[in-house]
Amino acid sequence: MKKLIALTLLAASFLTLAGCNTVQGFGKDVQKVGEKVQDAGQK
Protein backbone atom coordinates (compact mmCIF):
# COMPACT_ATOMS: atom_id res chain seq x y z
CA MET A 1 0.00 0.00 0.00
CA LYS A 2 2.84 2.41 0.83
CA LYS A 3 4.47 1.67 -2.53
CA LEU A 4 1.26 2.52 -4.35
CA ILE A 5 0.95 5.84 -2.52
CA ALA A 6 4.62 6.66 -3.18
CA LEU A 7 4.28 5.86 -6.89
CA THR A 8 1.12 7.95 -7.13
CA LEU A 9 2.81 10.93 -5.51
CA LEU A 10 5.86 10.53 -7.74
CA ALA A 11 3.70 10.40 -10.88
CA ALA A 12 1.75 13.47 -9.74
CA SER A 13 5.02 15.35 -9.18
CA PHE A 14 6.25 14.55 -12.69
CA LEU A 15 2.96 15.61 -14.24
CA THR A 16 2.98 18.87 -12.30
CA LEU A 17 6.52 19.71 -13.40
CA ALA A 18 5.76 18.83 -17.01
CA GLY A 19 2.66 21.02 -16.93
CA CYS A 20 4.61 24.00 -15.62
CA ASN A 21 7.19 23.69 -18.36
CA THR A 22 4.48 23.46 -20.99
CA VAL A 23 2.67 26.55 -19.72
CA GLN A 24 5.94 28.47 -19.49
CA GLY A 25 6.85 27.56 -23.07
CA PHE A 26 3.39 28.55 -24.27
CA GLY A 27 3.73 31.90 -22.52
CA LYS A 28 7.03 32.57 -24.28
CA ASP A 29 5.48 31.72 -27.65
CA VAL A 30 2.57 34.10 -27.04
CA GLN A 31 5.01 36.81 -26.00
CA LYS A 32 7.00 36.42 -29.24
CA VAL A 33 3.83 36.63 -31.33
CA GLY A 34 2.82 39.78 -29.46
CA GLU A 35 6.21 41.36 -30.15
CA LYS A 36 5.91 40.57 -33.88
CA VAL A 37 2.43 42.13 -34.02
CA GLN A 38 3.66 45.18 -32.16
CA ASP A 39 6.65 45.57 -34.50
CA ALA A 40 4.38 45.27 -37.55
CA GLY A 41 2.09 47.95 -36.14
CA GLN A 42 4.95 50.41 -35.70
CA LYS A 43 6.03 50.26 -39.36
PDB file with SEQRES, HELIX, SHEET and CRYST1 records, atoms N, CA, C and O in Angstrom:
SEQRES   1 A   43  MET LYS LYS LEU ILE ALA LEU THR LEU LEU ALA ALA SER          
SEQRES   2 A   43  PHE LEU THR LEU ALA GLY CYS ASN THR VAL GLN GLY PHE          
SEQRES   3 A   43  GLY LYS ASP VAL GLN LYS VAL GLY GLU LYS VAL GLN ASP          
SEQRES   4 A   43  ALA GLY GLN LYS                                              
HELIX    1 AA1 LYS A    2  GLN A   42  1                                  41    
CRYST1    1.000    1.000    1.000  90.00  90.00  90.00 P 1           1          
ATOM      1  N   MET A   1       0.827  -1.202   0.000  1.00  0.00           N  
ATOM      2  CA  MET A   1       0.000   0.000   0.000  1.00  0.00           C  
ATOM      3  C   MET A   1       0.867   1.260   0.000  1.00  0.00           C  
ATOM      4  O   MET A   1       0.564   2.223  -0.705  1.00  0.00           O  
ATOM      5  N   LYS A   2       1.939   1.254   0.786  1.00  0.00           N  
ATOM      6  CA  LYS A   2       2.838   2.408   0.834  1.00  0.00           C  
ATOM      7  C   LYS A   2       3.520   2.628  -0.512  1.00  0.00           C  
ATOM      8  O   LYS A   2       3.758   3.768  -0.911  1.00  0.00           O  
ATOM      9  N   LYS A   3       3.835   1.542  -1.213  1.00  0.00           N  
ATOM     10  CA  LYS A   3       4.471   1.671  -2.526  1.00  0.00           C  
ATOM     11  C   LYS A   3       3.522   2.324  -3.524  1.00  0.00           C  
ATOM     12  O   LYS A   3       3.934   3.147  -4.342  1.00  0.00           O  
ATOM     13  N   LEU A   4       2.259   1.952  -3.449  1.00  0.00           N  
ATOM     14  CA  LEU A   4       1.259   2.519  -4.345  1.00  0.00           C  
ATOM     15  C   LEU A   4       1.107   4.022  -4.107  1.00  0.00           C  
ATOM     16  O   LEU A   4       1.020   4.799  -5.057  1.00  0.00           O  
ATOM     17  N   ILE A   5       1.078   4.419  -2.862  1.00  0.00           N  
ATOM     18  CA  ILE A   5       0.954   5.839  -2.517  1.00  0.00           C  
ATOM     19  C   ILE A   5       2.195   6.598  -2.983  1.00  0.00           C  
ATOM     20  O   ILE A   5       2.084   7.694  -3.533  1.00  0.00           O  
ATOM     21  N   ALA A   6       3.368   6.022  -2.766  1.00  0.00           N  
ATOM     22  CA  ALA A   6       4.620   6.663  -3.179  1.00  0.00           C  
ATOM     23  C   ALA A   6       4.672   6.815  -4.699  1.00  0.00           C  
ATOM     24  O   ALA A   6       5.072   7.864  -5.202  1.00  0.00           O  
ATOM     25  N   LEU A   7       4.273   5.779  -5.429  1.00  0.00           N  
ATOM     26  CA  LEU A   7       4.278   5.857  -6.890  1.00  0.00           C  
ATOM     27  C   LEU A   7       3.266   6.888  -7.392  1.00  0.00           C  
ATOM     28  O   LEU A   7       3.529   7.598  -8.363  1.00  0.00           O  
ATOM     29  N   THR A   8       2.139   6.968  -6.747  1.00  0.00           N  
ATOM     30  CA  THR A   8       1.120   7.946  -7.129  1.00  0.00           C  
ATOM     31  C   THR A   8       1.632   9.365  -6.917  1.00  0.00           C  
ATOM     32  O   THR A   8       1.459  10.227  -7.779  1.00  0.00           O  
ATOM     33  N   LEU A   9       2.258   9.606  -5.781  1.00  0.00           N  
ATOM     34  CA  LEU A   9       2.811  10.931  -5.506  1.00  0.00           C  
ATOM     35  C   LEU A   9       3.933  11.279  -6.476  1.00  0.00           C  
ATOM     36  O   LEU A   9       4.034  12.420  -6.925  1.00  0.00           O  
ATOM     37  N   LEU A  10       4.768  10.310  -6.799  1.00  0.00           N  
ATOM     38  CA  LEU A  10       5.859  10.533  -7.740  1.00  0.00           C  
ATOM     39  C   LEU A  10       5.310  10.878  -9.127  1.00  0.00           C  
ATOM     40  O   LEU A  10       5.789  11.809  -9.774  1.00  0.00           O  
ATOM     41  N   ALA A  11       4.314  10.132  -9.575  1.00  0.00           N  
ATOM     42  CA  ALA A  11       3.696  10.398 -10.878  1.00  0.00           C  
ATOM     43  C   ALA A  11       3.047  11.780 -10.898  1.00  0.00           C  
ATOM     44  O   ALA A  11       3.153  12.498 -11.892  1.00  0.00           O  
ATOM     45  N   ALA A  12       2.387  12.150  -9.825  1.00  0.00           N  
ATOM     46  CA  ALA A  12       1.752  13.470  -9.744  1.00  0.00           C  
ATOM     47  C   ALA A  12       2.800  14.581  -9.793  1.00  0.00           C  
ATOM     48  O   ALA A  12       2.573  15.626 -10.402  1.00  0.00           O  
ATOM     49  N   SER A  13       3.938  14.355  -9.158  1.00  0.00           N  
ATOM     50  CA  SER A  13       5.018  15.350  -9.183  1.00  0.00           C  
ATOM     51  C   SER A  13       5.534  15.547 -10.602  1.00  0.00           C  
ATOM     52  O   SER A  13       5.727  16.680 -11.043  1.00  0.00           O  
ATOM     53  N   PHE A  14       5.757  14.452 -11.315  1.00  0.00           N  
ATOM     54  CA  PHE A  14       6.247  14.550 -12.689  1.00  0.00           C  
ATOM     55  C   PHE A  14       5.247  15.265 -13.583  1.00  0.00           C  
ATOM     56  O   PHE A  14       5.635  16.088 -14.413  1.00  0.00           O  
ATOM     57  N   LEU A  15       3.978  14.963 -13.424  1.00  0.00           N  
ATOM     58  CA  LEU A  15       2.961  15.614 -14.240  1.00  0.00           C  
ATOM     59  C   LEU A  15       2.872  17.105 -13.942  1.00  0.00           C  
ATOM     60  O   LEU A  15       2.670  17.913 -14.849  1.00  0.00           O  
ATOM     61  N   THR A  16       3.021  17.464 -12.687  1.00  0.00           N  
ATOM     62  CA  THR A  16       2.978  18.874 -12.305  1.00  0.00           C  
ATOM     63  C   THR A  16       4.148  19.630 -12.914  1.00  0.00           C  
ATOM     64  O   THR A  16       3.969  20.725 -13.447  1.00  0.00           O  
ATOM     65  N   LEU A  17       5.346  19.056 -12.839  1.00  0.00           N  
ATOM     66  CA  LEU A  17       6.522  19.710 -13.405  1.00  0.00           C  
ATOM     67  C   LEU A  17       6.407  19.820 -14.919  1.00  0.00           C  
ATOM     68  O   LEU A  17       6.761  20.853 -15.488  1.00  0.00           O  
ATOM     69  N   ALA A  18       5.930  18.797 -15.565  1.00  0.00           N  
ATOM     70  CA  ALA A  18       5.765  18.825 -17.014  1.00  0.00           C  
ATOM     71  C   ALA A  18       4.739  19.885 -17.413  1.00  0.00           C  
ATOM     72  O   ALA A  18       4.921  20.579 -18.413  1.00  0.00           O  
ATOM     73  N   GLY A  19       3.682  20.010 -16.650  1.00  0.00           N  
ATOM     74  CA  GLY A  19       2.660  21.019 -16.928  1.00  0.00           C  
ATOM     75  C   GLY A  19       3.200  22.425 -16.797  1.00  0.00           C  
ATOM     76  O   GLY A  19       2.862  23.290 -17.605  1.00  0.00           O  
ATOM     77  N   CYS A  20       4.026  22.673 -15.805  1.00  0.00           N  
ATOM     78  CA  CYS A  20       4.614  23.999 -15.616  1.00  0.00           C  
ATOM     79  C   CYS A  20       5.505  24.360 -16.791  1.00  0.00           C  
ATOM     80  O   CYS A  20       5.459  25.486 -17.284  1.00  0.00           O  
ATOM     81  N   ASN A  21       6.307  23.420 -17.236  1.00  0.00           N  
ATOM     82  CA  ASN A  21       7.189  23.691 -18.365  1.00  0.00           C  
ATOM     83  C   ASN A  21       6.390  23.965 -19.626  1.00  0.00           C  
ATOM     84  O   ASN A  21       6.771  24.819 -20.426  1.00  0.00           O  
ATOM     85  N   THR A  22       5.309  23.265 -19.811  1.00  0.00           N  
ATOM     86  CA  THR A  22       4.484  23.457 -20.991  1.00  0.00           C  
ATOM     87  C   THR A  22       3.837  24.842 -20.971  1.00  0.00           C  
ATOM     88  O   THR A  22       3.823  25.534 -21.988  1.00  0.00           O  
ATOM     89  N   VAL A  23       3.314  25.239 -19.845  1.00  0.00           N  
ATOM     90  CA  VAL A  23       2.671  26.552 -19.724  1.00  0.00           C  
ATOM     91  C   VAL A  23       3.703  27.654 -19.902  1.00  0.00           C  
ATOM     92  O   VAL A  23       3.419  28.669 -20.537  1.00  0.00           O  
ATOM     93  N   GLN A  24       4.890  27.469 -19.354  1.00  0.00           N  
ATOM     94  CA  GLN A  24       5.943  28.473 -19.486  1.00  0.00           C  
ATOM     95  C   GLN A  24       6.350  28.619 -20.951  1.00  0.00           C  
ATOM     96  O   GLN A  24       6.526  29.737 -21.435  1.00  0.00           O  
ATOM     97  N   GLY A  25       6.498  27.517 -21.650  1.00  0.00           N  
ATOM     98  CA  GLY A  25       6.848  27.561 -23.068  1.00  0.00           C  
ATOM     99  C   GLY A  25       5.766  28.226 -23.892  1.00  0.00           C  
ATOM    100  O   GLY A  25       6.058  28.996 -24.806  1.00  0.00           O  
ATOM    101  N   PHE A  26       4.519  27.931 -23.572  1.00  0.00           N  
ATOM    102  CA  PHE A  26       3.387  28.546 -24.272  1.00  0.00           C  
ATOM    103  C   PHE A  26       3.385  30.058 -24.049  1.00  0.00           C  
ATOM    104  O   PHE A  26       3.121  30.826 -24.973  1.00  0.00           O  
ATOM    105  N   GLY A  27       3.676  30.473 -22.835  1.00  0.00           N  
ATOM    106  CA  GLY A  27       3.729  31.904 -22.521  1.00  0.00           C  
ATOM    107  C   GLY A  27       4.807  32.614 -23.320  1.00  0.00           C  
ATOM    108  O   GLY A  27       4.598  33.736 -23.783  1.00  0.00           O  
ATOM    109  N   LYS A  28       5.946  31.983 -23.485  1.00  0.00           N  
ATOM    110  CA  LYS A  28       7.030  32.572 -24.282  1.00  0.00           C  
ATOM    111  C   LYS A  28       6.620  32.691 -25.743  1.00  0.00           C  
ATOM    112  O   LYS A  28       6.922  33.692 -26.393  1.00  0.00           O  
ATOM    113  N   ASP A  29       5.933  31.675 -26.264  1.00  0.00           N  
ATOM    114  CA  ASP A  29       5.478  31.723 -27.652  1.00  0.00           C  
ATOM    115  C   ASP A  29       4.492  32.863 -27.859  1.00  0.00           C  
ATOM    116  O   ASP A  29       4.580  33.589 -28.849  1.00  0.00           O  
ATOM    117  N   VAL A  30       3.554  33.025 -26.931  1.00  0.00           N  
ATOM    118  CA  VAL A  30       2.570  34.103 -27.035  1.00  0.00           C  
ATOM    119  C   VAL A  30       3.267  35.457 -26.964  1.00  0.00           C  
ATOM    120  O   VAL A  30       2.883  36.393 -27.666  1.00  0.00           O  
ATOM    121  N   GLN A  31       4.272  35.561 -26.132  1.00  0.00           N  
ATOM    122  CA  GLN A  31       5.010  36.814 -26.004  1.00  0.00           C  
ATOM    123  C   GLN A  31       5.713  37.161 -27.311  1.00  0.00           C  
ATOM    124  O   GLN A  31       5.707  38.321 -27.723  1.00  0.00           O  
ATOM    125  N   LYS A  32       6.320  36.174 -27.968  1.00  0.00           N  
ATOM    126  CA  LYS A  32       7.002  36.419 -29.238  1.00  0.00           C  
ATOM    127  C   LYS A  32       6.024  36.859 -30.310  1.00  0.00           C  
ATOM    128  O   LYS A  32       6.328  37.756 -31.096  1.00  0.00           O  
ATOM    129  N   VAL A  33       4.856  36.240 -30.350  1.00  0.00           N  
ATOM    130  CA  VAL A  33       3.834  36.627 -31.326  1.00  0.00           C  
ATOM    131  C   VAL A  33       3.398  38.068 -31.062  1.00  0.00           C  
ATOM    132  O   VAL A  33       3.238  38.848 -32.000  1.00  0.00           O  
ATOM    133  N   GLY A  34       3.209  38.416 -29.812  1.00  0.00           N  
ATOM    134  CA  GLY A  34       2.822  39.783 -29.458  1.00  0.00           C  
ATOM    135  C   GLY A  34       3.866  40.797 -29.882  1.00  0.00           C  
ATOM    136  O   GLY A  34       3.521  41.885 -30.341  1.00  0.00           O  
ATOM    137  N   GLU A  35       5.133  40.458 -29.735  1.00  0.00           N  
ATOM    138  CA  GLU A  35       6.212  41.355 -30.152  1.00  0.00           C  
ATOM    139  C   GLU A  35       6.201  41.543 -31.666  1.00  0.00           C  
ATOM    140  O   GLU A  35       6.420  42.653 -32.151  1.00  0.00           O  
ATOM    141  N   LYS A  36       5.949  40.474 -32.417  1.00  0.00           N  
ATOM    142  CA  LYS A  36       5.907  40.570 -33.884  1.00  0.00           C  
ATOM    143  C   LYS A  36       4.740  41.465 -34.323  1.00  0.00           C  
ATOM    144  O   LYS A  36       4.888  42.277 -35.236  1.00  0.00           O  
ATOM    145  N   VAL A  37       3.593  41.314 -33.677  1.00  0.00           N  
ATOM    146  CA  VAL A  37       2.428  42.126 -34.016  1.00  0.00           C  
ATOM    147  C   VAL A  37       2.715  43.587 -33.691  1.00  0.00           C  
ATOM    148  O   VAL A  37       2.357  44.478 -34.461  1.00  0.00           O  
ATOM    149  N   GLN A  38       3.352  43.833 -32.564  1.00  0.00           N  
ATOM    150  CA  GLN A  38       3.664  45.183 -32.155  1.00  0.00           C  
ATOM    151  C   GLN A  38       4.670  45.824 -33.129  1.00  0.00           C  
ATOM    152  O   GLN A  38       4.525  46.991 -33.493  1.00  0.00           O  
ATOM    153  N   ASP A  39       5.675  45.064 -33.544  1.00  0.00           N  
ATOM    154  CA  ASP A  39       6.648  45.566 -34.498  1.00  0.00           C  
ATOM    155  C   ASP A  39       5.987  45.878 -35.838  1.00  0.00           C  
ATOM    156  O   ASP A  39       6.312  46.888 -36.463  1.00  0.00           O  
ATOM    157  N   ALA A  40       5.075  45.035 -36.284  1.00  0.00           N  
ATOM    158  CA  ALA A  40       4.384  45.266 -37.554  1.00  0.00           C  
ATOM    159  C   ALA A  40       3.500  46.503 -37.464  1.00  0.00           C  
ATOM    160  O   ALA A  40       3.334  47.209 -38.459  1.00  0.00           O  
ATOM    161  N   GLY A  41       2.940  46.775 -36.316  1.00  0.00           N  
ATOM    162  CA  GLY A  41       2.089  47.951 -36.142  1.00  0.00           C  
ATOM    163  C   GLY A  41       2.865  49.250 -36.123  1.00  0.00           C  
ATOM    164  O   GLY A  41       2.304  50.304 -36.424  1.00  0.00           O  
ATOM    165  N   GLN A  42       4.133  49.204 -35.777  1.00  0.00           N  
ATOM    166  CA  GLN A  42       4.953  50.409 -35.704  1.00  0.00           C  
ATOM    167  C   GLN A  42       5.507  50.829 -37.059  1.00  0.00           C  
ATOM    168  O   GLN A  42       5.974  51.956 -37.219  1.00  0.00           O  
ATOM    169  N   LYS A  43       5.457  49.930 -38.031  1.00  0.00           N  
ATOM    170  CA  LYS A  43       6.029  50.261 -39.364  1.00  0.00           C  
ATOM    171  C   LYS A  43       5.114  51.110 -40.186  1.00  0.00           C  
ATOM    172  O   LYS A  43       5.452  51.466 -41.316  1.00  0.00           O  
TER     173      LYS A  43                                                      
END                                                                             
